[in-house]
Amino acid sequence: MSKTRIVVVTGTSRGIGRGLAAYFLKQGDVVCGCSRKPATLRHKNYRHSLLDVADEKAVVAMIRGVVAEYGRVDVLLNNAGIAAMNHALLTPGSVARAIFATNFHGTFLFCREAAKAMLRRKTGRIVNFATVATPLLVFWISNVLFAGLAALGMMSKSPVWLLSSPAPERVIL
Ligand SMILES: NC(=O)c1ccc[n+]([C@@H]2O[C@H](COP(=O)([O-])OP(=O)(O)OC[C@H]3O[C@@H](n4cnc5c(N)ncnc54)[C@H](OP(=O)(O)O)[C@@H]3O)[C@@H](O)[C@H]2O)c1
């Protein structure tokens, strides 16, 4: 069996996602990344999808493309996320919607599509990214962010994911 892993990382244009993608490429793995802005990584084993993680059709097409090209998804790192640091009373509805769309809905879509691919092979690993601010109830950040990430935490614990892989882990940053 090939030791090369097929690793899907969301949010690879900068930050932690970009660092993770570079790390796995260095390990000799294939990395399939995505972001709304163009790729900032160039590597023979790197493939980039230009998409919004909340766009269902685009997420389905990306994971289908990965499976068509490489036959599997070994690892999914749901890193793409946004934050709002403003007080709840000063948080526009559009910001609340964007937080849920990216942090919760986008993560759900990638979990669902990758889990289908993992279920076929009965193996795979999903890691969802959260924040330490939620369990610690750091009050100065928006409660919308809390709510979105708390929902993500509950979704990650759902037994439905056990059908395909270990339940998604939650990395707390
Ligand atoms: N850094 C921290 O101290 C910290 C603390 C707690 C939690 N976290 C979590 O850790 C993760 C990474 O944080 P970071 O600091 O590396 O963030 P970052 O520097 O802002 O990078 C976020 C990445 O996600 C992508 N992204 C955001 N919204 C997206 C969308 N709707 N569709 C597709 N891609 C999207 C961005 O690319 P585009 O803008 O090009 O789309 C970017 O590549 C996030 O989930 C964050 O909530 C970070």
The ligand as an SDF file (V2000), in Angstrom:
LIG
                    3D

 48 52  0  0  0  0  0  0  0  0999 V2000
   -4.6730   31.9770   14.5490 N   0  0  0  0  0  0  0  0  0  0  0  0
   -5.2390   31.8460   15.7530 C   0  0  0  0  0  0  0  0  0  0  0  0
   -4.7650   32.3760   16.7770 O   0  0  0  0  0  0  0  0  0  0  0  0
   -6.4820   31.0150   15.9180 C   0  0  0  0  0  0  0  0  0  0  0  0
   -7.1000   30.9400   17.1700 C   0  0  0  0  0  0  0  0  0  0  0  0
   -8.2510   30.1760   17.3110 C   0  0  0  0  0  0  0  0  0  0  0  0
   -8.7620   29.4780   16.2330 C   0  0  0  0  0  0  0  0  0  0  0  0
   -8.1480   29.5670   15.0130 N   0  0  0  0  0  0  0  0  0  0  0  0
   -8.7530   28.8180   13.8970 C   0  0  0  0  0  0  0  0  0  0  0  0
   -7.7370   28.1970   13.1330 O   0  0  0  0  0  0  0  0  0  0  0  0
   -8.0780   28.2270   11.7510 C   0  0  0  0  0  0  0  0  0  0  0  0
   -6.9710   28.9140   10.9550 C   0  0  0  0  0  0  0  0  0  0  0  0
   -6.6990   30.1880   11.5180 O   0  0  0  0  0  0  0  0  0  0  0  0
   -5.6920   31.2100   10.8350 P   0  0  0  0  0  0  0  0  0  0  0  0
   -5.2430   32.1420   11.8860 O   0  0  0  0  0  0  0  0  0  0  0  0
   -4.6540   30.4810   10.0390 O   0  0  0  0  0  0  0  0  0  0  0  0
   -6.6920   32.0090    9.8390 O   0  0  0  0  0  0  0  0  0  0  0  0
   -6.3460   32.9500    8.5990 P   0  0  0  0  0  0  0  0  0  0  0  0
   -4.9210   33.3590    8.5900 O   0  0  0  0  0  0  0  0  0  0  0  0
   -7.3890   34.0210    8.5620 O   0  0  0  0  0  0  0  0  0  0  0  0
   -6.5630   31.9780    7.3400 O   0  0  0  0  0  0  0  0  0  0  0  0
   -7.8200   31.4370    7.0820 C   0  0  0  0  0  0  0  0  0  0  0  0
   -7.7740   30.6350    5.7950 C   0  0  0  0  0  0  0  0  0  0  0  0
   -9.1060   30.1670    5.5470 O   0  0  0  0  0  0  0  0  0  0  0  0
   -9.5170   30.6230    4.2500 C   0  0  0  0  0  0  0  0  0  0  0  0
  -10.9390   30.9030    4.2640 N   0  0  0  0  0  0  0  0  0  0  0  0
  -11.6190   31.7230    5.1060 C   0  0  0  0  0  0  0  0  0  0  0  0
  -12.9180   31.7420    4.7880 N   0  0  0  0  0  0  0  0  0  0  0  0
  -13.0730   30.8970    3.7260 C   0  0  0  0  0  0  0  0  0  0  0  0
  -14.1690   30.5110    2.9320 C   0  0  0  0  0  0  0  0  0  0  0  0
  -15.4180   30.9720    3.1670 N   0  0  0  0  0  0  0  0  0  0  0  0
  -13.9580   29.6280    1.9250 N   0  0  0  0  0  0  0  0  0  0  0  0
  -12.7010   29.1700    1.6630 C   0  0  0  0  0  0  0  0  0  0  0  0
  -11.6250   29.4990    2.3750 N   0  0  0  0  0  0  0  0  0  0  0  0
  -11.8090   30.3670    3.3970 C   0  0  0  0  0  0  0  0  0  0  0  0
   -8.6700   31.8600    3.9660 C   0  0  0  0  0  0  0  0  0  0  0  0
   -8.4840   32.0510    2.5730 O   0  0  0  0  0  0  0  0  0  0  0  0
   -9.3270   33.0720    1.6660 P   0  0  0  0  0  0  0  0  0  0  0  0
   -9.5270   34.3220    2.4720 O   0  0  0  0  0  0  0  0  0  0  0  0
   -8.4670   33.2420    0.4550 O   0  0  0  0  0  0  0  0  0  0  0  0
  -10.6080   32.3830    1.3390 O   0  0  0  0  0  0  0  0  0  0  0  0
   -7.3470   31.4670    4.6040 C   0  0  0  0  0  0  0  0  0  0  0  0
   -6.5870   30.6880    3.7080 O   0  0  0  0  0  0  0  0  0  0  0  0
   -9.4220   28.9580   11.6620 C   0  0  0  0  0  0  0  0  0  0  0  0
  -10.4670   28.0150   11.6190 O   0  0  0  0  0  0  0  0  0  0  0  0
   -9.4650   29.7740   12.9390 C   0  0  0  0  0  0  0  0  0  0  0  0
  -10.8010   30.0260   13.3630 O   0  0  0  0  0  0  0  0  0  0  0  0
   -7.0360   30.3160   14.8320 C   0  0  0  0  0  0  0  0  0  0  0  0
  1  2  1  0
  2  3  2  0
  2  4  1  0
  4  5  1  0
  4 48  2  0
  5  6  2  0
  6  7  1  0
  7  8  2  0
  8  9  1  0
  8 48  1  0
  9 10  1  0
  9 46  1  0
 10 11  1  0
 11 12  1  0
 11 44  1  0
 12 13  1  0
 13 14  1  0
 14 15  2  0
 14 16  1  0
 14 17  1  0
 17 18  1  0
 18 19  2  0
 18 20  1  0
 18 21  1  0
 21 22  1  0
 22 23  1  0
 23 24  1  0
 23 42  1  0
 24 25  1  0
 25 26  1  0
 25 36  1  0
 26 27  1  0
 26 35  1  0
 27 28  2  0
 28 29  1  0
 29 30  1  0
 29 35  2  0
 30 31  1  0
 30 32  2  0
 32 33  1  0
 33 34  2  0
 34 35  1  0
 36 37  1  0
 36 42  1  0
 37 38  1  0
 38 39  2  0
 38 40  1  0
 38 41  1  0
 42 43  1  0
 44 45  1  0
 44 46  1  0
 46 47  1  0
M  CHG  2   8   1  16  -1
M  END
$$$$
